Amino acid sequence: MRCHYCDREAAYAAEKDGVKVGLCEEHFRERLETLAESDELSALQEQLDIDRTE
Ligand SMILES: [Zn+2]
């Protein structure tokens, strides 16, 4: 699985509303940092089923 934002191999697979989105380490952290600035983070963590891909 490739990262949704770049061509790197995805380190994480986030599933939301039945759609799987791949995220590399960098973009995963970037998304978390963005979300951490808002109250959406806790809500998102409940919604997302985040799997570590090896
Ligand atoms: Zn990426």
N, CA, C, O and the ligand as a Tripos MOL2 file, in Angstrom:
@<TRIPOS>MOLECULE
protein
  217   215    55     0     0
PROTEIN
NO_CHARGES

@<TRIPOS>ATOM
      1 N           0.8400   -1.2030    0.0000 N.3       1 MET1
      2 CA          0.0000    0.0000    0.0000 C.3       1 MET1
      3 C           0.8760    1.2550    0.0000 C.2       1 MET1
      4 O           1.8580    1.3460    0.7370 O.2       1 MET1
      5 N           0.5020    2.2040   -0.8330 N.am      2 ARG2
      6 CA          1.2500    3.4620   -0.9230 C.3       2 ARG2
      7 C           0.6060    4.5500   -0.0650 C.2       2 ARG2
      8 O          -0.5930    4.5330    0.2150 O.2       2 ARG2
      9 N           1.4550    5.4950    0.3390 N.am      3 CYS3
     10 CA          0.9480    6.6500    1.0830 C.3       3 CYS3
     11 C          -0.0250    7.4320    0.1970 C.2       3 CYS3
     12 O           0.1630    7.5320   -1.0150 O.2       3 CYS3
     13 N          -1.0490    7.9740    0.8160 N.am      4 HIS4
     14 CA         -2.0660    8.7320    0.0910 C.3       4 HIS4
     15 C          -1.5050   10.0620   -0.4170 C.2       4 HIS4
     16 O          -1.9980   10.6240   -1.3950 O.2       4 HIS4
     17 N          -0.4680   10.5540    0.2610 N.am      5 TYR5
     18 CA          0.0500   11.8920   -0.0410 C.3       5 TYR5
     19 C           1.3490   11.8960   -0.8280 C.2       5 TYR5
     20 O           1.7100   12.9100   -1.4260 O.2       5 TYR5
     21 N           2.0530   10.7750   -0.8330 N.am      6 CYS6
     22 CA          3.2950   10.7080   -1.5870 C.3       6 CYS6
     23 C           3.4700    9.2790   -2.1070 C.2       6 CYS6
     24 O           2.5660    8.4540   -1.9690 O.2       6 CYS6
     25 N           4.6040    8.9910   -2.6910 N.am      7 ASP7
     26 CA          4.7950    7.6910   -3.3340 C.3       7 ASP7
     27 C           5.5030    6.6790   -2.4460 C.2       7 ASP7
     28 O           5.8500    5.5850   -2.8920 O.2       7 ASP7
     29 N           5.7160    7.0520   -1.1780 N.am      8 ARG8
     30 CA          6.4020    6.1290   -0.2870 C.3       8 ARG8
     31 C           5.4950    4.9980    0.1780 C.2       8 ARG8
     32 O           4.2690    5.0740    0.0900 O.2       8 ARG8
     33 N           6.1290    3.9640    0.6670 N.am      9 GLU9
     34 CA          5.3870    2.8420    1.2180 C.3       9 GLU9
     35 C           4.6580    3.2920    2.4780 C.2       9 GLU9
     36 O           5.2410    3.9660    3.3280 O.2       9 GLU9
     37 N           3.3950    2.9230    2.6000 N.am     10 ALA10
     38 CA          2.6110    3.3360    3.7540 C.3      10 ALA10
     39 C           3.0120    2.5540    4.9970 C.2      10 ALA10
     40 O           3.1380    1.3300    4.9590 O.2      10 ALA10
     41 N           3.2110    3.2700    6.0970 N.am     11 ALA11
     42 CA          3.5350    2.6300    7.3690 C.3      11 ALA11
     43 C           2.2600    2.3590    8.1580 C.2      11 ALA11
     44 O           2.2280    1.5000    9.0390 O.2      11 ALA11
     45 N           1.2110    3.1080    7.8270 N.am     12 TYR12
     46 CA         -0.0600    2.9690    8.5290 C.3      12 TYR12
     47 C          -1.2050    2.9040    7.5270 C.2      12 TYR12
     48 O          -1.1500    3.4960    6.4490 O.2      12 TYR12
     49 N          -2.2160    2.1860    7.9040 N.am     13 ALA13
     50 CA         -3.4290    2.1510    7.0980 C.3      13 ALA13
     51 C          -4.5760    2.6220    7.9730 C.2      13 ALA13
     52 O          -4.9430    1.9620    8.9450 O.2      13 ALA13
     53 N          -5.1300    3.7560    7.6220 N.am     14 ALA14
     54 CA         -6.2580    4.2850    8.3780 C.3      14 ALA14
     55 C          -7.5400    3.9890    7.6180 C.2      14 ALA14
     56 O          -7.6240    4.2030    6.4090 O.2      14 ALA14
     57 N          -8.5170    3.5030    8.3280 N.am     15 GLU15
     58 CA         -9.7830    3.1960    7.6760 C.3      15 GLU15
     59 C         -10.8590    4.1190    8.2020 C.2      15 GLU15
     60 O         -11.0680    4.2390    9.4090 O.2      15 GLU15
     61 N         -11.5250    4.7560    7.2890 N.am     16 LYS16
     62 CA        -12.6000    5.6610    7.6740 C.3      16 LYS16
     63 C         -13.7650    5.4670    6.7240 C.2      16 LYS16
     64 O         -13.6000    5.5340    5.5060 O.2      16 LYS16
     65 N         -14.9240    5.2300    7.2720 N.am     17 ASP17
     66 CA        -16.1280    5.0120    6.4670 C.3      17 ASP17
     67 C         -15.9070    3.9170    5.4200 C.2      17 ASP17
     68 O         -16.4180    3.9990    4.3030 O.2      17 ASP17
     69 N         -15.1510    2.9110    5.7940 N.am     18 GLY18
     70 CA        -14.9520    1.7740    4.9050 C.3      18 GLY18
     71 C         -13.8930    1.9860    3.8390 C.2      18 GLY18
     72 O         -13.6400    1.0950    3.0290 O.2      18 GLY18
     73 N         -13.2660    3.1670    3.8320 N.am     19 VAL19
     74 CA        -12.2350    3.4500    2.8390 C.3      19 VAL19
     75 C         -10.8620    3.4050    3.5030 C.2      19 VAL19
     76 O         -10.6220    4.0920    4.4970 O.2      19 VAL19
     77 N          -9.9750    2.6030    2.9550 N.am     20 LYS20
     78 CA         -8.6270    2.5000    3.5200 C.3      20 LYS20
     79 C          -7.7110    3.5210    2.8850 C.2      20 LYS20
     80 O          -7.6520    3.6680    1.6650 O.2      20 LYS20
     81 N          -6.9880    4.2290    3.7580 N.am     21 VAL21
     82 CA         -6.0570    5.2470    3.2930 C.3      21 VAL21
     83 C          -4.6830    4.9450    3.8630 C.2      21 VAL21
     84 O          -4.5280    4.7990    5.0750 O.2      21 VAL21
     85 N          -3.6990    4.8520    3.0040 N.am     22 GLY22
     86 CA         -2.3380    4.5840    3.4460 C.3      22 GLY22
     87 C          -1.6110    5.8710    3.7990 C.2      22 GLY22
     88 O          -1.7630    6.8930    3.1290 O.2      22 GLY22
     89 N          -0.8180    5.8060    4.8620 N.am     23 LEU23
     90 CA         -0.0350    6.9670    5.2720 C.3      23 LEU23
     91 C           1.3810    6.5270    5.6220 C.2      23 LEU23
     92 O           1.5670    5.5520    6.3500 O.2      23 LEU23
     93 N           2.3640    7.2310    5.1160 N.am     24 CYS24
     94 CA          3.7400    6.9460    5.5140 C.3      24 CYS24
     95 C           3.9730    7.5560    6.9000 C.2      24 CYS24
     96 O           3.1330    8.2970    7.4090 O.2      24 CYS24
     97 N           5.1100    7.2400    7.4970 N.am     25 GLU25
     98 CA          5.4180    7.7260    8.8430 C.3      25 GLU25
     99 C           5.3130    9.2520    8.9260 C.2      25 GLU25
    100 O           4.7230    9.8020    9.8550 O.2      25 GLU25
    101 N           5.8970    9.9110    7.9370 N.am     26 GLU26
    102 CA          5.9460   11.3780    7.9480 C.3      26 GLU26
    103 C           4.5580   11.9930    7.8410 C.2      26 GLU26
    104 O           4.2090   12.8940    8.6040 O.2      26 GLU26
    105 N           3.7850   11.5130    6.9130 N.am     27 HIS27
    106 CA          2.4670   12.1050    6.7130 C.3      27 HIS27
    107 C           1.4870   11.7130    7.8140 C.2      27 HIS27
    108 O           0.5500   12.4510    8.1180 O.2      27 HIS27
    109 N           1.7130   10.5470    8.4050 N.am     28 PHE28
    110 CA          0.8820   10.1530    9.5330 C.3      28 PHE28
    111 C           1.0880   11.1310   10.6910 C.2      28 PHE28
    112 O           0.1270   11.5980   11.3020 O.2      28 PHE28
    113 N           2.3640   11.4350   10.9840 N.am     29 ARG29
    114 CA          2.6690   12.3920   12.0600 C.3      29 ARG29
    115 C           2.1430   13.7710   11.7180 C.2      29 ARG29
    116 O           1.6200   14.4830   12.5750 O.2      29 ARG29
    117 N           2.2880   14.1420   10.4430 N.am     30 GLU30
    118 CA          1.8200   15.4540   10.0070 C.3      30 GLU30
    119 C           0.3200   15.5900   10.2290 C.2      30 GLU30
    120 O          -0.1580   16.6240   10.6940 O.2      30 GLU30
    121 N          -0.4150   14.5410    9.8920 N.am     31 ARG31
    122 CA         -1.8630   14.5600   10.0820 C.3      31 ARG31
    123 C          -2.2090   14.6290   11.5670 C.2      31 ARG31
    124 O          -3.1240   15.3510   11.9630 O.2      31 ARG31
    125 N          -1.4740   13.8750   12.3890 N.am     32 LEU32
    126 CA         -1.7420   13.8720   13.8270 C.3      32 LEU32
    127 C          -1.4730   15.2450   14.4270 C.2      32 LEU32
    128 O          -2.2390   15.7280   15.2610 O.2      32 LEU32
    129 N          -0.3690   15.8760   13.9920 N.am     33 GLU33
    130 CA         -0.0370   17.1970   14.5200 C.3      33 GLU33
    131 C          -1.0940   18.2120   14.1340 C.2      33 GLU33
    132 O          -1.4710   19.0620   14.9400 O.2      33 GLU33
    133 N          -1.5680   18.1250   12.9170 N.am     34 THR34
    134 CA         -2.6190   19.0280   12.4600 C.3      34 THR34
    135 C          -3.8810   18.8300   13.2860 C.2      34 THR34
    136 O          -4.5210   19.7910   13.7130 O.2      34 THR34
    137 N          -4.2200   17.5850   13.4970 N.am     35 LEU35
    138 CA         -5.4400   17.2790   14.2290 C.3      35 LEU35
    139 C          -5.3020   17.6020   15.7110 C.2      35 LEU35
    140 O          -6.2810   17.9420   16.3750 O.2      35 LEU35
    141 N          -4.0790   17.4920   16.2230 N.am     36 ALA36
    142 CA         -3.8460   17.7360   17.6420 C.3      36 ALA36
    143 C          -4.1250   19.1830   18.0080 C.2      36 ALA36
    144 O          -4.3580   19.5050   19.1720 O.2      36 ALA36
    145 N          -4.1010   20.0530   17.0040 N.am     37 GLU37
    146 CA         -4.3640   21.4660   17.2570 C.3      37 GLU37
    147 C          -5.8580   21.7300   17.4020 C.2      37 GLU37
    148 O          -6.2650   22.8300   17.7770 O.2      37 GLU37
    149 N          -6.6340   20.7690   17.1170 N.am     38 SER38
    150 CA         -8.0760   20.9380   17.2550 C.3      38 SER38
    151 C          -8.6440   19.8480   18.1520 C.2      38 SER38
    152 O          -7.9330   18.9350   18.5710 O.2      38 SER38
    153 N          -9.8930   19.9540   18.4310 N.am     39 ASP39
    154 CA        -10.5340   18.9570   19.2800 C.3      39 ASP39
    155 C         -10.9660   17.7320   18.4830 C.2      39 ASP39
    156 O         -11.5880   16.8110   19.0110 O.2      39 ASP39
    157 N         -10.6200   17.7480   17.2010 N.am     40 GLU40
    158 CA        -11.0460   16.6520   16.3480 C.3      40 GLU40
    159 C         -10.2740   15.3710   16.6340 C.2      40 GLU40
    160 O         -10.7340   14.2730   16.3170 O.2      40 GLU40
    161 N          -9.1000   15.5190   17.2350 N.am     41 LEU41
    162 CA         -8.2250   14.3630   17.3840 C.3      41 LEU41
    163 C          -8.8670   13.2090   18.1350 C.2      41 LEU41
    164 O          -8.8740   12.0730   17.6600 O.2      41 LEU41
    165 N          -9.4030   13.5050   19.3020 N.am     42 SER42
    166 CA         -9.9830   12.4320   20.0930 C.3      42 SER42
    167 C         -11.1680   11.8020   19.3680 C.2      42 SER42
    168 O         -11.3870   10.5930   19.4350 O.2      42 SER42
    169 N         -11.9210   12.6410   18.6810 N.am     43 ALA43
    170 CA        -13.0630   12.1340   17.9350 C.3      43 ALA43
    171 C         -12.5860   11.2570   16.7810 C.2      43 ALA43
    172 O         -13.1730   10.2150   16.4890 O.2      43 ALA43
    173 N         -11.5160   11.6990   16.1360 N.am     44 LEU44
    174 CA        -11.0060   10.9560   14.9920 C.3      44 LEU44
    175 C         -10.4310    9.6160   15.4280 C.2      44 LEU44
    176 O         -10.6160    8.6040   14.7530 O.2      44 LEU44
    177 N          -9.7330    9.6150   16.5590 N.am     45 GLN45
    178 CA         -9.1360    8.3730   17.0330 C.3      45 GLN45
    179 C         -10.2000    7.3230   17.3080 C.2      45 GLN45
    180 O          -9.9640    6.1220   17.1720 O.2      45 GLN45
    181 N         -11.3660    7.7980   17.6950 N.am     46 GLU46
    182 CA        -12.4550    6.8650   17.9370 C.3      46 GLU46
    183 C         -13.0310    6.3350   16.6310 C.2      46 GLU46
    184 O         -13.5090    5.2040   16.5520 O.2      46 GLU46
    185 N         -12.9710    7.1800   15.6130 N.am     47 GLN47
    186 CA        -13.5540    6.8060   14.3300 C.3      47 GLN47
    187 C         -12.6150    5.9530   13.4870 C.2      47 GLN47
    188 O         -13.0390    5.0470   12.7700 O.2      47 GLN47
    189 N         -11.3330    6.2680   13.5930 N.am     48 LEU48
    190 CA        -10.3750    5.5900   12.7290 C.3      48 LEU48
    191 C          -9.9300    4.2620   13.3150 C.2      48 LEU48
    192 O          -9.6890    4.1300   14.5150 O.2      48 LEU48
    193 N          -9.8310    3.3080   12.4470 N.am     49 ASP49
    194 CA         -9.2470    2.0410   12.8210 C.3      49 ASP49
    195 C          -7.8510    2.0070   12.2190 C.2      49 ASP49
    196 O          -7.6620    1.6670   11.0510 O.2      49 ASP49
    197 N          -6.8910    2.3640   13.0410 N.am     50 ILE50
    198 CA         -5.5280    2.5150   12.5360 C.3      50 ILE50
    199 C          -4.7200    1.2420   12.7750 C.2      50 ILE50
    200 O          -4.5280    0.7920   13.9050 O.2      50 ILE50
    201 N          -4.2660    0.6960   11.6780 N.am     51 ASP51
    202 CA         -3.4930   -0.5320   11.7630 C.3      51 ASP51
    203 C          -2.0350   -0.2580   11.4090 C.2      51 ASP51
    204 O          -1.7320    0.4860   10.4760 O.2      51 ASP51
    205 N          -1.1720   -0.8580   12.1510 N.am     52 ARG52
    206 CA          0.2480   -0.7730   11.8310 C.3      52 ARG52
    207 C           0.5390   -1.8260   10.7550 C.2      52 ARG52
    208 O           0.2570   -3.0100   10.9380 O.2      52 ARG52
    209 N           1.1010   -1.3780    9.6460 N.am     53 THR53
    210 CA          1.4480   -2.3310    8.5920 C.3      53 THR53
    211 C           2.9300   -2.5890    8.6300 C.2      53 THR53
    212 O           3.7280   -1.6590    8.7490 O.2      53 THR53
    213 N           3.2930   -3.8170    8.5330 N.am     54 GLU54
    214 CA          4.7120   -4.1700    8.5810 C.3      54 GLU54
    215 C           5.2570   -4.3850    7.1790 C.2      54 GLU54
    216 O           6.4390   -4.6900    7.0150 O.2      54 GLU54
    217 ZN          3.5580   10.2290    2.6460 Zn       55 ZN55
@<TRIPOS>BOND
     1     1     2 1
     2     2     3 1
     3     3     4 2
     4     3     5 am
     5     5     6 1
     6     6     7 1
     7     7     8 2
     8     7     9 am
     9     9    10 1
    10    10    11 1
    11    11    12 2
    12    11    13 am
    13    13    14 1
    14    14    15 1
    15    15    16 2
    16    15    17 am
    17    17    18 1
    18    18    19 1
    19    19    20 2
    20    19    21 am
    21    21    22 1
    22    22    23 1
    23    23    24 2
    24    23    25 am
    25    25    26 1
    26    26    27 1
    27    27    28 2
    28    27    29 am
    29    29    30 1
    30    30    31 1
    31    31    32 2
    32    31    33 am
    33    33    34 1
    34    34    35 1
    35    35    36 2
    36    35    37 am
    37    37    38 1
    38    38    39 1
    39    39    40 2
    40    39    41 am
    41    41    42 1
    42    42    43 1
    43    43    44 2
    44    43    45 am
    45    45    46 1
    46    46    47 1
    47    47    48 2
    48    47    49 am
    49    49    50 1
    50    50    51 1
    51    51    52 2
    52    51    53 am
    53    53    54 1
    54    54    55 1
    55    55    56 2
    56    55    57 am
    57    57    58 1
    58    58    59 1
    59    59    60 2
    60    59    61 am
    61    61    62 1
    62    62    63 1
    63    63    64 2
    64    63    65 am
    65    65    66 1
    66    66    67 1
    67    67    68 2
    68    67    69 am
    69    69    70 1
    70    70    71 1
    71    71    72 2
    72    71    73 am
    73    73    74 1
    74    74    75 1
    75    75    76 2
    76    75    77 am
    77    77    78 1
    78    78    79 1
    79    79    80 2
    80    79    81 am
    81    81    82 1
    82    82    83 1
    83    83    84 2
    84    83    85 am
    85    85    86 1
    86    86    87 1
    87    87    88 2
    88    87    89 am
    89    89    90 1
    90    90    91 1
    91    91    92 2
    92    91    93 am
    93    93    94 1
    94    94    95 1
    95    95    96 2
    96    95    97 am
    97    97    98 1
    98    98    99 1
    99    99   100 2
   100    99   101 am
   101   101   102 1
   102   102   103 1
   103   103   104 2
   104   103   105 am
   105   105   106 1
   106   106   107 1
   107   107   108 2
   108   107   109 am
   109   109   110 1
   110   110   111 1
   111   111   112 2
   112   111   113 am
   113   113   114 1
   114   114   115 1
   115   115   116 2
   116   115   117 am
   117   117   118 1
   118   118   119 1
   119   119   120 2
   120   119   121 am
   121   121   122 1
   122   122   123 1
   123   123   124 2
   124   123   125 am
   125   125   126 1
   126   126   127 1
   127   127   128 2
   128   127   129 am
   129   129   130 1
   130   130   131 1
   131   131   132 2
   132   131   133 am
   133   133   134 1
   134   134   135 1
   135   135   136 2
   136   135   137 am
   137   137   138 1
   138   138   139 1
   139   139   140 2
   140   139   141 am
   141   141   142 1
   142   142   143 1
   143   143   144 2
   144   143   145 am
   145   145   146 1
   146   146   147 1
   147   147   148 2
   148   147   149 am
   149   149   150 1
   150   150   151 1
   151   151   152 2
   152   151   153 am
   153   153   154 1
   154   154   155 1
   155   155   156 2
   156   155   157 am
   157   157   158 1
   158   158   159 1
   159   159   160 2
   160   159   161 am
   161   161   162 1
   162   162   163 1
   163   163   164 2
   164   163   165 am
   165   165   166 1
   166   166   167 1
   167   167   168 2
   168   167   169 am
   169   169   170 1
   170   170   171 1
   171   171   172 2
   172   171   173 am
   173   173   174 1
   174   174   175 1
   175   175   176 2
   176   175   177 am
   177   177   178 1
   178   178   179 1
   179   179   180 2
   180   179   181 am
   181   181   182 1
   182   182   183 1
   183   183   184 2
   184   183   185 am
   185   185   186 1
   186   186   187 1
   187   187   188 2
   188   187   189 am
   189   189   190 1
   190   190   191 1
   191   191   192 2
   192   191   193 am
   193   193   194 1
   194   194   195 1
   195   195   196 2
   196   195   197 am
   197   197   198 1
   198   198   199 1
   199   199   200 2
   200   199   201 am
   201   201   202 1
   202   202   203 1
   203   203   204 2
   204   203   205 am
   205   205   206 1
   206   206   207 1
   207   207   208 2
   208   207   209 am
   209   209   210 1
   210   210   211 1
   211   211   212 2
   212   211   213 am
   213   213   214 1
   214   214   215 1
   215   215   216 2
@<TRIPOS>SUBSTRUCTURE
     1 MET1         2 RESIDUE 1 A MET
     2 ARG2         6 RESIDUE 1 A ARG
     3 CYS3        10 RESIDUE 1 A CYS
     4 HIS4        14 RESIDUE 1 A HIS
     5 TYR5        18 RESIDUE 1 A TYR
     6 CYS6        22 RESIDUE 1 A CYS
     7 ASP7        26 RESIDUE 1 A ASP
     8 ARG8        30 RESIDUE 1 A ARG
     9 GLU9        34 RESIDUE 1 A GLU
    10 ALA10       38 RESIDUE 1 A ALA
    11 ALA11       42 RESIDUE 1 A ALA
    12 TYR12       46 RESIDUE 1 A TYR
    13 ALA13       50 RESIDUE 1 A ALA
    14 ALA14       54 RESIDUE 1 A ALA
    15 GLU15       58 RESIDUE 1 A GLU
    16 LYS16       62 RESIDUE 1 A LYS
    17 ASP17       66 RESIDUE 1 A ASP
    18 GLY18       70 RESIDUE 1 A GLY
    19 VAL19       74 RESIDUE 1 A VAL
    20 LYS20       78 RESIDUE 1 A LYS
    21 VAL21       82 RESIDUE 1 A VAL
    22 GLY22       86 RESIDUE 1 A GLY
    23 LEU23       90 RESIDUE 1 A LEU
    24 CYS24       94 RESIDUE 1 A CYS
    25 GLU25       98 RESIDUE 1 A GLU
    26 GLU26      102 RESIDUE 1 A GLU
    27 HIS27      106 RESIDUE 1 A HIS
    28 PHE28      110 RESIDUE 1 A PHE
    29 ARG29      114 RESIDUE 1 A ARG
    30 GLU30      118 RESIDUE 1 A GLU
    31 ARG31      122 RESIDUE 1 A ARG
    32 LEU32      126 RESIDUE 1 A LEU
    33 GLU33      130 RESIDUE 1 A GLU
    34 THR34      134 RESIDUE 1 A THR
    35 LEU35      138 RESIDUE 1 A LEU
    36 ALA36      142 RESIDUE 1 A ALA
    37 GLU37      146 RESIDUE 1 A GLU
    38 SER38      150 RESIDUE 1 A SER
    39 ASP39      154 RESIDUE 1 A ASP
    40 GLU40      158 RESIDUE 1 A GLU
    41 LEU41      162 RESIDUE 1 A LEU
    42 SER42      166 RESIDUE 1 A SER
    43 ALA43      170 RESIDUE 1 A ALA
    44 LEU44      174 RESIDUE 1 A LEU
    45 GLN45      178 RESIDUE 1 A GLN
    46 GLU46      182 RESIDUE 1 A GLU
    47 GLN47      186 RESIDUE 1 A GLN
    48 LEU48      190 RESIDUE 1 A LEU
    49 ASP49      194 RESIDUE 1 A ASP
    50 ILE50      198 RESIDUE 1 A ILE
    51 ASP51      202 RESIDUE 1 A ASP
    52 ARG52      206 RESIDUE 1 A ARG
    53 THR53      210 RESIDUE 1 A THR
    54 GLU54      214 RESIDUE 1 A GLU
    55 ZN55       217 GROUP 0 **** ****
